[in-house]
Amino acid sequence: AGTGEDNISYRKLIDKLNKLQIEDLRLLFKINPNLSAIFVTYGKVGSKIFYNNGYIEMVAADEALANSPVGAGDSYSAGIVYGISQNWSYSDCARFASELAAISVESHTSYPNIEKLKLLKEKGKGRRM
């Protein structure tokens, strides 16, 4: 487990990256005006949703006992795509994706716990549109 000091240093690094990223993201929105949102992950801190209107929303990551990072990014991406396919709000997509990534990192293999996935799917049925 990390110390509080580690978390502060990690957050300071993320703050610096955010300042650089925001300009890059604004450029992406200018290049493609049909783009409505961009999801950016920050590991154990969570993710941010950058909207084309300039609004930024932070979505906290679920607590997870990380055994292996293998598949976490893929799981997060899959969660976003699944949520969008279900017409969920972007916030709900990010929360679901975070939960899915948490299940992934808790696994000792590249295969997540199927029972946890089933529970997460049931929980997802109540998401907003």
N, C-alpha and C positions, 0 to 999 in steps of 0.2 A: 504494500500500500504506500502511496506517495504521501509526502508531508504537505502541510499547508503551504510551506514555502515553495515546494515544487509546483503546486497549483497556481500560485501567484506568478511565478516565472513563466509558466505555460500560458497563462492569460495575457501577460504582457507581450509575449511573442505573437499571440493571436491578434492582439490589438494592433500591433505593427503591421502584420500581414493584411488585416482588414483595410487599413488605410491605402495600401497598395492595390488591393483587389477591387475596391469600390470604383476606382477610376477605370480599371480594365473591364469591370462589369458594365459600367455606363456605356463604354464603347461597344460592347456586345449588343446592348439594347438598341443603340443607334444603328448598328449594322443590320440588325433584324428587328424591326419594329413590331413584328408579330409575336415575338418572344414575350411571354407574360411573367415568367419567374425563373430564377436560377437557384438551385439548391447547392450549398457549399457545406461540406462536413468538416468538423474540427475534433474528430476523435472522441475522447471521453467527455469533452465539454458539451458536445451536441452539434447542432447544425444551424445554419441561418438560411432564411429564404429571402432573397433579394428580388423585390418586385419591380416591374418596369416603371412604376410611378415614383420610385425612390424609397418606398417604405421598406424597412428591414425588420424581419421578425426572427427572434432567437427561439429555437426549440431545444430544450434541455435533453441530454442523452439519459437513457435509463441506466441505473446502476447495474453493472454486470461484473461478474468475476471472470476476468479475461484469461482464458487458457491459451488461445491462439487467435491472432488477427486474420487468419486465412479465411477469406470469403466475406469479411465484414463489409467491404465496399460494394461487392456484388449484391449482398443481401440488402443493403441500404437502397441501392439503385432499383432492385426488384420490388422493394416495398413502395418506392415512389411510383413506379410504373403501374403496379397493381392498384394503388390508391387512386391514381388518375383514371385508370380504366373503370373504377367504380364510382367516378364522379365525386370523390371526396374533396373537401377543401384542401388547399396546399398544407395548411397546418396539420390536419389530420393525416395527410400523406406522410409528412415528415415524422410525426409521432410514431406512426405504424412502422415506417422504415427504420427508425431508431430502435424500436422494440425488436424488430426482425434482426437487425445487426447485433443487438445485445445477445439474442439467442445464439447467433452464429459464433461470437467470440467466446461464449461459455463452453462450446463444444471442444473436445480434445481432437476431433477429426474435422474434415471438411464437410461432414454431414451433421446438420443440427438435430437436436432432439425433436423427434416427430410429434410427441405428445405436446410439447410446448408450442409447436407450430399450429397444432389443431386448436389449442386454447386461444392462441393469438388470432386465428381466423375467426373464431366465434366472437371474440371481443371486438373484432373489426366490423362486425355486422351492424354495430350501433353507431358507426361514424357518420358525420355530417356530410351532406352534399352541398 
